[in-house]
Amino acid sequence: MTKSRTGNSKFLKAYNEAGILDLIRMKQPVSRAELSKKTGLSPTAIGVIVLSLLEKGYIHETGTGESKGGRKPVMLELKPDSYYSVGLDIDVDSIQFVLTDITGRLVHEGSVPLAVNTADSAVKASESCINDIMDRFSINRERMLGIGISVPGMVDSISHRVVLAPNLGWEDEDPAGMLRERLQLPVYMENEAMSSAICENWIGACQKASNFVCVNIKSGIGAGIFTGGMPYRGTSGSAGEVGHIVVDENGPRCGCGNYGCLETMASTGRVVEKARKMVRQGVVSSLNDLENVDAMSLENIAAAARAGDGAAMNLLDETARYLGIALSNLVNTLNPSRIVLGKDFTVYGDLVMGTLRSVIDGKALKRPATNVELLISEKGDRASTLGAAIIPLKKLFGR
Amino acid sequence: MTKSRTGNSKFLKAYNEAGILDLIRMKQPVSRAELSKKTGLSPTAIGVIVLSLLEKGYIHETGTGESKGGRKPVMLELKPDSYYSVGLDIDVDSIQFVLTDITGRLVHEGSVPLAVNTADSAVKASESCINDIMDRFSINRERMLGIGISVPGMVDSISHRVVLAPNLGWEDEDPAGMLRERLQLPVYMENEAMSSAICENWIGACQKASNFVCVNIKSGIGAGIFTGGMPYRGTSGSAGEVGHIVVDENGPRCGCGNYGCLETMASTGRVVEKARKMVRQGVVSSLNDLENVDAMSLENIAAAARAGDGAAMNLLDETARYLGIALSNLVNTLNPSRIVLGKDFTVYGDLVMGTLRSVIDGKALKRPATNVELLISEKGDRASTLGAAIIPLKKLFGR
């Protein structure tokens, strides 16, 4: 229902500014005339809004476009390095961070160790990290759009409190609120897998996908789901807990109380544990040559498999089969157009993609299986950190 | 972005009429003043739209409401029996039908047998059924909003063609198009479980739920999913195929090629088959007293369990446990606020609700399990038929 005559013009102006800014982002480079044509707003109205966006420095004029007769139009674009956003990804023993500009471009990245993993210590480390970045790049408070934080846990999407993050040992904590208080900047909190999904949707493989799932594999396994082009978080913010789909009824007991959950069969920790056991049992494998079996990493296993080690390859293939069982359920239930696999899966994904594909083709129904593309995240380990940084950008663009 | 000044006033008028009609539906009885207040449209604009809706006969004036000082306002309501819609549910051997009026009230219902189950014979039976109804209730073409058809299969939500309905043996059929041609009325096609979900959302248990799932149990098992208050059909219209979640790796082979799919363990046909086997194996049960074991029905089994037959009760409990395993996956993945179980589950649901609840509480994660209500559909066997009839109504209300 149109409300344009209710007179709330300040709201409408902000609404229109965000909308036009978002249109410029999507169509850039774009002329004022095109903006007028696409929105139905008058050239005068567009002129006023564009002027305001130019004055605020969100956009700049960049050369001239093709003319269809008459004067060549001036083109508009987002202005790189005008405004910034910081994304933080809090994990068990470290915080990964990125600095991006208004265009979503990665400006700087790094990580800081976390000695003690309490919400309090994470907040302190985050604060000093953000202050360092702002100093180093001479970014003043006015040009910092905000901070997004990604955590491996359930987040309340209204209050931005962490409801439960089992791997961090957090329950009902409010690091976003604490950081907001200290920095006096907007701070948002998001689930890690959903942060990855936001990243893929904004600057990654799912910019044109309406219904897709990002599955992150690390110490836990979780999914970020988009339906109808929007983040789907469920009724109490815990949608996407695919790590607890049972993939082997005879598997080991999971922290959730069930047996053989995907997380207990295919998490990174579990794969490494199985490789160590393999070595100790004397299975023929190049992994036996490692100096310290206890320090064996997923990277070691992937490298061995890549060099032709059959035992290492079998282990990764088995992991992909468990993953395939869970993803088949997801494919049947959600019929997504894409599933993007991220985090530690990017270490060995190329080795097992054929296995994963064939399990899904064999187990899911033909129509949804045919219609789903399986992809390894091109953002590597940093998708959720980038996604966290995108949250303040999305607010600016009214998304 | 507001488009109110683009001058497409005919579009805007229709848009506003549908919007106001929908508001009247939700707030009825409601006065013109309240409509003006809720929409921000001027009293004059509301007056024009309401007059048009009165003239078309969608609404009527009904008594006077409470005054807050001054003249008592005239109240507006949808006008019962002004316009109608027919819903059809095509199953293997019969077509169920309902006639509803603009308010969603059930006016008439029944079923016709289907001797041969081809799309062609279903269309012929549907046509004569609809003509009979229109004759019997003296409904002319102008007062018939349209026809909705529900089928147990995948439907293309754009073309309304049936992509695949394994139980009917249909592949790429267009009964909606054929019926549209014959009747010269709008005809819509929808998946059966989604039709049930539309029914629960419009007039049933999920009118206020944004994220919910309706699970229908019959010869097959399927789910209709709503996310963010909207039907979620997935990328190629096959979301909700929960019948193929594997619930027993050692179960029998399913038509889909897997072993132990929910459908093979908990469909109505499977439960009856297991009961017959039980009787033949001489298990102590009142079901042994049935005259004809081959004619045993789900109703017989439920009646026996209700009368205290332990063997029958165990069988239904086992069915609920399989269902619980699949629903736990759904709860973890979608975090819905409600799951409504329908069709044949309404025959025995009250007997096994405790078992189902405890399996989900035991297997799903605590937070989503705590936040989901499990309900038996109060619409009994007719939810999908009513849902089909609601589709043409939704179009009228701009939904």
Chai-1 contact restraints between the chains, C-beta under 6 A:
chainA,res_idxA,chainB,res_idxB,connection_type,confidence,min_distance_angstrom,max_distance_angstrom,comment,restraint_id
A,M1,B,G19,contact,1.0,0.0,6.0,A-B,restraint_1
A,M1,B,T39,contact,1.0,0.0,6.0,A-B,restraint_2
A,T2,B,S4,contact,1.0,0.0,6.0,A-B,restraint_3
A,K3,B,G40,contact,1.0,0.0,6.0,A-B,restraint_4
A,S4,B,T2,contact,1.0,0.0,6.0,A-B,restraint_5
A,S4,B,S4,contact,1.0,0.0,6.0,A-B,restraint_6
A,T6,B,G40,contact,1.0,0.0,6.0,A-B,restraint_7
A,G19,B,M1,contact,1.0,0.0,6.0,A-B,restraint_8
A,T39,B,M1,contact,1.0,0.0,6.0,A-B,restraint_9
A,G40,B,K3,contact,1.0,0.0,6.0,A-B,restraint_10
A,G40,B,T6,contact,1.0,0.0,6.0,A-B,restraint_11
A,N211,B,G234,contact,1.0,0.0,6.0,A-B,restraint_12
A,N211,B,T235,contact,1.0,0.0,6.0,A-B,restraint_13
A,T227,B,T227,contact,1.0,0.0,6.0,A-B,restraint_14
A,T227,B,Y232,contact,1.0,0.0,6.0,A-B,restraint_15
A,Y232,B,T227,contact,1.0,0.0,6.0,A-B,restraint_16
A,G234,B,N211,contact,1.0,0.0,6.0,A-B,restraint_17
A,G234,B,L334,contact,1.0,0.0,6.0,A-B,restraint_18
A,G234,B,N335,contact,1.0,0.0,6.0,A-B,restraint_19
A,T235,B,N211,contact,1.0,0.0,6.0,A-B,restraint_20
A,T235,B,N335,contact,1.0,0.0,6.0,A-B,restraint_21
A,T235,B,S337,contact,1.0,0.0,6.0,A-B,restraint_22
A,T235,B,N371,contact,1.0,0.0,6.0,A-B,restraint_23
A,S236,B,R367,contact,1.0,0.0,6.0,A-B,restraint_24
A,S236,B,N371,contact,1.0,0.0,6.0,A-B,restraint_25
A,S238,B,N335,contact,1.0,0.0,6.0,A-B,restraint_26
A,S238,B,R367,contact,1.0,0.0,6.0,A-B,restraint_27
A,S238,B,P368,contact,1.0,0.0,6.0,A-B,restraint_28
A,A239,B,L334,contact,1.0,0.0,6.0,A-B,restraint_29
A,A239,B,N335,contact,1.0,0.0,6.0,A-B,restraint_30
A,E241,B,N332,contact,1.0,0.0,6.0,A-B,restraint_31
A,E241,B,L365,contact,1.0,0.0,6.0,A-B,restraint_32
A,V242,B,T333,contact,1.0,0.0,6.0,A-B,restraint_33
A,H244,B,N332,contact,1.0,0.0,6.0,A-B,restraint_34
A,H244,B,L365,contact,1.0,0.0,6.0,A-B,restraint_35
A,I245,B,N329,contact,1.0,0.0,6.0,A-B,restraint_36
A,C256,B,L365,contact,1.0,0.0,6.0,A-B,restraint_37
A,N258,B,K363,contact,1.0,0.0,6.0,A-B,restraint_38
A,N329,B,I245,contact,1.0,0.0,6.0,A-B,restraint_39
A,N329,B,N329,contact,1.0,0.0,6.0,A-B,restraint_40
A,N332,B,E241,contact,1.0,0.0,6.0,A-B,restraint_41
A,N332,B,H244,contact,1.0,0.0,6.0,A-B,restraint_42
A,L334,B,G234,contact,1.0,0.0,6.0,A-B,restraint_43
A,L334,B,A239,contact,1.0,0.0,6.0,A-B,restraint_44
A,N335,B,G234,contact,1.0,0.0,6.0,A-B,restraint_45
A,N335,B,T235,contact,1.0,0.0,6.0,A-B,restraint_46
A,N335,B,S238,contact,1.0,0.0,6.0,A-B,restraint_47
A,N335,B,A239,contact,1.0,0.0,6.0,A-B,restraint_48
A,S337,B,T235,contact,1.0,0.0,6.0,A-B,restraint_49
A,K363,B,N258,contact,1.0,0.0,6.0,A-B,restraint_50
A,L365,B,E241,contact,1.0,0.0,6.0,A-B,restraint_51
A,L365,B,H244,contact,1.0,0.0,6.0,A-B,restraint_52
A,L365,B,C256,contact,1.0,0.0,6.0,A-B,restraint_53
A,R367,B,S236,contact,1.0,0.0,6.0,A-B,restraint_54
A,R367,B,S238,contact,1.0,0.0,6.0,A-B,restraint_55
A,P368,B,S238,contact,1.0,0.0,6.0,A-B,restraint_56
A,N371,B,T235,contact,1.0,0.0,6.0,A-B,restraint_57
A,N371,B,S236,contact,1.0,0.0,6.0,A-B,restraint_58
